[in-house]
Amino acid sequence: MSQIEADRGYVIDSFNNGTKSVPITLSNNNKTATNTNSTRNGYNFQTVRGTHEMSQGEHRFRIRIDKIGPDYYGEIHIGVVPSNSSRNAFQDGWTVDFWVPQREYLNKIERGYGKKCKDGDEITMIVDCDNYTVSYEVNDEKIGTVYTKSDGVKGTLILGVDLAGYTNTKVTIL
């Protein structure tokens, strides 16, 4: 189980090698995930999950976008998924797309939200299990709460990241 970094309040997490899609490679003590898919197989997502399980309290994650694609084949979705989910975060969880602004997903349903990001941007995701909310900041700018209890956020959750396409999209947990 992960620990909370006391002075900044962020979860010290890493990606789970046992739950990643085949084209994803992990490095930097499993803190960096890279989609190494070299072909354009259509619009598919490669998923990797964290190790820190959440069911109560507030949890803050800080993730840097190291490389985001130049087109929609290079999308990055960051969110939470039920810990027992076996599908990608886009399908089973609550994620925000940080390539296309104004697009987030609630179990594959598009709703307006978000901010287009670029290489080097840092995303903070705040998961409040007691109030059933998921909120985001981009480079310390509050974007707001995107998911609430009415969206079905509940149960034991873990970090879920989808790296789309073929463009060596890459993220690092800070």
C-alpha positions in Angstrom: 0.0 0.0 0.0 1.2 3.5 -0.8 2.0 6.2 1.7 1.0 9.8 1.8 3.7 12.4 1.6 3.1 14.5 4.7 4.5 17.9 3.6 2.7 18.1 0.2 -0.2 15.9 0.9 0.2 13.9 -2.3 -0.1 10.1 -2.6 3.2 8.4 -3.2 2.0 5.9 -5.8 3.5 3.9 -8.7 2.0 2.1 -11.6 1.1 -1.6 -11.2 3.1 -3.7 -13.7 0.5 -6.5 -13.4 -2.4 -4.4 -14.7 -0.8 -2.6 -17.6 -1.6 -3.1 -21.3 1.1 -4.9 -23.3 2.4 -1.9 -25.3 3.0 0.1 -22.1 6.5 0.1 -20.6 7.2 1.2 -17.1 10.4 2.9 -15.9 11.6 5.2 -13.1 10.6 2.7 -10.4 7.2 2.2 -12.1 6.4 5.9 -11.9 6.7 6.6 -15.6 4.4 4.9 -18.1 5.0 5.1 -21.9 2.8 3.8 -24.7 5.3 2.1 -27.1 2.7 1.1 -29.6 4.3 1.9 -33.0 1.4 1.3 -35.3 -1.9 3.2 -35.8 -4.4 0.5 -34.9 -7.3 2.8 -34.9 -8.5 4.5 -31.8 -7.6 2.2 -28.9 -6.5 2.9 -25.3 -3.6 1.3 -23.5 -4.3 1.3 -19.7 -2.2 1.4 -16.6 -3.4 1.5 -13.0 -1.9 2.7 -9.8 -1.4 0.7 -6.6 -2.9 2.9 -4.0 -6.5 1.8 -3.1 -8.9 4.5 -1.9 -12.2 4.0 -0.1 -12.2 6.8 2.5 -10.6 10.2 3.0 -9.0 12.6 0.5 -6.3 11.6 -1.8 -4.2 13.9 -4.1 -2.2 12.6 -7.1 0.3 14.7 -9.1 1.0 13.5 -12.6 3.2 15.2 -15.2 2.4 14.8 -18.9 5.8 14.0 -20.4 4.5 13.5 -24.0 1.1 14.1 -25.4 0.3 13.3 -29.0 -0.2 15.8 -31.8 -3.6 14.5 -32.8 -6.5 12.5 -31.2 -4.4 9.3 -31.5 -2.3 10.8 -28.7 -4.9 11.4 -26.0 -4.2 11.0 -22.3 -7.1 10.2 -19.9 -6.5 10.5 -16.2 -9.0 9.4 -13.5 -10.1 6.7 -11.2 -11.5 3.2 -11.7 -13.0 0.6 -9.4 -10.2 -1.5 -8.0 -11.8 -4.6 -9.4 -12.2 -3.3 -13.0 -10.6 -5.3 -15.8 -11.3 -2.9 -18.7 -9.7 0.4 -19.5 -10.3 3.5 -17.4 -12.3 5.2 -20.2 -14.8 2.4 -20.2 -15.2 1.6 -16.5 -14.1 4.7 -14.6 -14.3 8.4 -14.3 -11.6 10.1 -16.5 -10.8 13.4 -18.0 -9.2 13.8 -21.5 -6.3 16.2 -21.4 -5.7 16.4 -25.1 -9.1 17.6 -26.3 -10.5 20.5 -24.2 -14.0 20.3 -22.9 -14.3 16.5 -23.0 -14.6 14.1 -20.1 -16.1 10.7 -19.8 -18.5 9.1 -17.4 -18.4 5.4 -18.5 -18.0 6.5 -22.1 -20.5 9.3 -22.0 -19.0 12.6 -23.2 -19.6 15.7 -21.2 -18.1 19.2 -21.3 -15.1 19.7 -19.0 -11.3 20.0 -19.1 -8.4 21.9 -20.5 -6.1 21.1 -23.3 -2.6 20.2 -22.0 0.9 20.1 -23.5 4.1 18.4 -22.7 5.3 19.3 -19.2 2.0 20.2 -17.8 1.2 18.9 -14.3 -2.2 17.5 -13.4 -3.4 17.3 -9.8 -6.3 14.9 -9.2 -8.1 15.2 -5.9 -10.3 12.2 -5.0 -12.5 12.7 -2.0 -13.9 9.3 -1.0 -16.0 10.7 1.9 -17.9 13.2 -0.3 -17.7 11.1 -3.5 -16.0 13.7 -5.7 -13.1 13.9 -8.2 -11.6 17.3 -8.9 -8.7 18.5 -11.0 -6.0 21.2 -11.3 -3.7 21.9 -14.2 -0.4 23.6 -13.2 -2.0 24.5 -9.9 -5.0 26.2 -11.6 -8.2 24.8 -10.3 -10.5 23.4 -13.0 -13.1 22.2 -10.6 -15.1 19.2 -9.5 -16.0 16.9 -12.4 -17.5 13.9 -10.8 -19.8 13.6 -7.8 -21.8 10.9 -6.0 -24.6 11.3 -8.6 -22.2 10.1 -11.2 -21.7 6.8 -9.3 -18.3 7.5 -7.8 -18.1 5.0 -4.9 -16.4 1.9 -3.7 -12.7 1.1 -3.6 -10.9 3.1 -6.3 -7.5 3.3 -7.9 -5.7 5.6 -10.2 -6.4 4.8 -13.9 -4.5 6.3 -16.9 -5.3 5.6 -20.5 -2.6 6.4 -23.1 -4.2 6.4 -26.5 -2.8 5.7 -29.9 0.7 5.1 -31.3 2.6 8.3 -30.5 4.7 7.2 -27.4 2.4 9.1 -25.1 4.0 9.2 -21.6 3.2 10.3 -18.1 5.0 10.3 -14.7 3.6 10.2 -11.2 5.4 12.9 -9.2 
